[in-house]
Amino acid sequence: MAYDLVVIGSGPGGYVCAVKAAQLGLKVAVVEKRATYGGTCLNIGCIPSKALLHASEMFAHAAHGMDALGVEVSAPKLNLEKMMAHKDATVKSNVDGVSFLFKKNKIDGFIGTGKIVSAGKVTVTGDDGKVQELETKNIVIATGSDVAGIPGVNVEIDEKVIISSTGGIALEKVPQHLIVVGGGVIGMELGSVWSRLGAKVTVVEYLDKLLGGMDGEVSKQFQRMMVKQGMDIRTDAKVTGVEKTATGAKVTYEPVKGGEAQTLEADVVLISTGRKPYTAGLGLEEAGVKLDNRGRVEIDGHFKTNVEGIYAIGDVVKGPMLAHKAEDEGVAMAEILAGQHGHVNYDVIPSVVYTQPEVASVGKTEEELKAAGIAYKVGKFPFTANGRARAMLATDGFVKFLADKDTDRVLGGHIVGFGAGEMIHEIAVLMEFGGSSEDLGRTCHAHPTMSEAVKEAALATFFKPIHM
Ligand code: FAD
């Protein structure tokens, strides 16, 4: 059987590309080496972590969040096994959904390791060692990413005591003390899960702030909130060693600006220092496909590698390692292969941290605008002045707009607050249409909603908010 397209990897990049290509009339196969489809995101990433974030938030809410509303409940009891079963069931329904989509769109799925023999030829090696050969006009590499270690430090991850995010979504008991090495999105989300369930959590971060690329004001507020929730945050701290001990593990770090080394002991250490592109065993060298200096598959503006007929999308190429970025690239890729004009607007890719409150961001940060020498204005509105937030006791946080000083075109939006991950999309749509803060500030918003704070922040960008 000759295919129009063979996709290697069935994560959000690969499966979305396959479905879209099949919808556009291409004959498509997907090769996946994991036993189930859906990639990192559905199996061990976005979906299981959000199931645990939601469940642990419910637990924390029952423990501390209801009394002030006049709802008196006895102290909640944790059934971790049941919580994990909820997570597993959520994963299963999502990965089954991808199998259903493959069937519905007549996509052939192959479970096994894909290897590119040459342009037009992919082999699939199953667990039993059997090799199948697929012929195809086009190949899309969507093999995603894997856990990156700590630069310069030899760490042995056993997923029990020294864990990656994969172990972090599957612990069998709540650690007494969890050390999180790396205060980025994944570390702070999983740190929140275990902190809410009763672990003492210490975060050790190399940078001088949490959530590296986020707007400075946002990460400051975020850090304050995490400390308020009981986390011990140590920034400017360079980890130099992570070792197992008789009772757990110890982490040694040095202040980045110099000073004495410190040692922390815990029963579990989570390594969340980032992810790296995954290309092992794909045969890229033999096929002559070039990687860039960070090990990512090098592509042009249309996802094309240096070899005719071989393309790449998702975490394995440049850009933010986010599921929706991979999905949008999957759609654009399929459209290009079908002779259409697929395109991704990299200036408008939202990112969300699913802590409580959430943090959401789209477009430029204030630091980026300053560095680029772009004249901008700022509009801000706090949730303390929003009626719905007061009614829900969800007044932590703010909305911040950044707009061009002369044209008022919105360049970035940042929200810290309950529901930020949903509200950010009205700013994303506004930016996609090249809108101004006045466009949003003059759009009627239902009362009382948290989204009114978005409108008020937009008003504050070009004139004055009403409620402040
Ligand atoms: P992946 O999802 O990594 O899929 C690649 C697939 O390729 C894998 O299934 C792999 O088994 C397969 N593969 C690799 N090599 C081969 C081969 N040779 N043959 C066959 N198959 C192969 N992003 C968000 O946007 N929102 C979130 O909330 C979020 N939460 C996350 C939480 C955690 C704990 C983690 C780890 C990640 C999270 N991410 C989140 C990131 C997100 O998971 C990735 O950006 C996304 O999965 C990338 O999609 P992809 O299709 O490029 O690759």
Residues whose N, C-alpha, C, O or C-beta is under 5 A from the ligand:
A	BS01	FAD	I8 G9 S10 G11 P12 G13 G14 V31 E32 K33 R34 G38 G39 T40 C41 I44 G45 C46 S49 G112 T113 G114 A142 T143 G144 S145 S165 I186 A280 G281 L282 I313 G314 D315 V316 M321 L322 A323 H324 A326
